[in-house]
């Protein structure tokens, strides 16, 4: 999903579930508004914290891509069916000067 598409859905009040799989420190410095942080290496044991249900769309992102793809593969094994990735991940989001949330 492209950043402009995601922010349009957030602004319209109909965002998908958004999962940030970076470290808590990275998340604290800024994240996509409405994102929930579950580090990629904790997705399996913290699956209950993944936003939305297994039948709803979830947009996953990390800093540049690799951690998101690992987390997405784990989510698929755990039964999630509609996994999307933020195009360009956090790096593209910030380059595009999209809104950043710094609340925890």
C-alpha positions in Angstrom: 0.0 0.0 0.0 1.4 3.4 -0.9 1.9 6.0 1.8 -0.6 8.4 0.2 -3.3 5.7 0.1 -2.7 4.7 3.7 -2.9 8.3 5.0 -6.1 8.9 2.9 -7.7 5.9 4.6 -6.5 7.1 8.0 -7.8 10.7 7.4 -11.1 9.3 6.1 -11.6 7.4 9.4 -11.4 4.0 7.9 -7.8 2.8 8.3 -6.8 -0.8 8.1 -5.0 -2.3 11.1 -1.4 -1.0 11.1 1.5 -3.0 12.5 4.9 -1.5 13.1 7.5 -4.3 13.6 10.5 -2.1 14.4 12.0 -1.9 17.9 10.3 -0.1 20.7 13.0 2.6 20.5 12.4 3.2 16.8 8.7 3.3 17.3 9.0 5.8 20.1 10.9 8.2 17.8 7.9 8.2 15.4 5.5 6.0 13.7 2.5 5.9 11.3 -0.6 7.3 13.2 -2.6 4.5 14.6 0.1 1.9 14.3 0.6 -0.8 17.0 4.2 -1.8 17.8 5.0 -5.5 18.0 8.7 -6.1 17.2 9.1 -8.6 14.3 10.9 -11.1 16.5 8.0 -11.1 19.0 5.1 -11.5 16.6 4.6 -15.1 17.3 4.4 -14.8 21.1 2.5 -11.5 21.0 0.1 -12.3 18.2 -2.8 -11.3 20.5 -1.5 -7.7 20.3 -1.7 -7.6 16.5 -4.5 -5.1 15.7 -7.6 -6.3 14.0 -8.7 -9.9 13.4 -7.2 -12.6 11.2 -9.8 -11.9 8.5 -9.2 -8.1 8.4 -6.5 -6.3 6.4 -3.3 -5.5 8.3 -0.6 -3.2 6.9 2.8 -4.2 8.1 6.0 -2.1 8.0 9.5 -1.7 9.4 12.4 0.6 8.5 13.2 -0.7 5.0 11.4 -4.1 4.5 13.2 -7.2 5.7 11.7 -7.3 9.2 8.2 -6.6 7.9 8.4 -9.6 5.5 9.6 -11.9 8.3 6.7 -10.7 10.4 4.2 -11.1 7.5 5.3 -14.6 7.0 4.8 -15.4 10.6 1.3 -13.8 10.6 0.4 -16.0 7.6 1.5 -19.1 9.5 -0.7 -17.9 12.4 -3.7 -17.5 10.2 -3.8 -13.9 9.0 -5.2 -13.7 5.5 -5.0 -10.1 4.3 -1.5 -8.9 4.8 -0.2 -5.8 3.0 3.1 -3.9 3.3 3.6 -0.2 3.4 5.4 0.6 0.1 8.9 1.8 0.9 8.2 1.2 4.6 9.2 3.8 7.2 11.9 5.2 5.0 9.5 6.2 2.3 6.9 7.4 4.8 9.4 9.9 6.2 10.8 10.9 2.8 7.2 11.7 1.7 6.8 13.9 4.8 3.7 12.0 5.9 2.3 12.7 9.4 4.3 11.1 12.2 2.9 10.1 15.6 5.3 10.1 18.6 2.8 9.0 21.3 3.2 5.5 22.7 
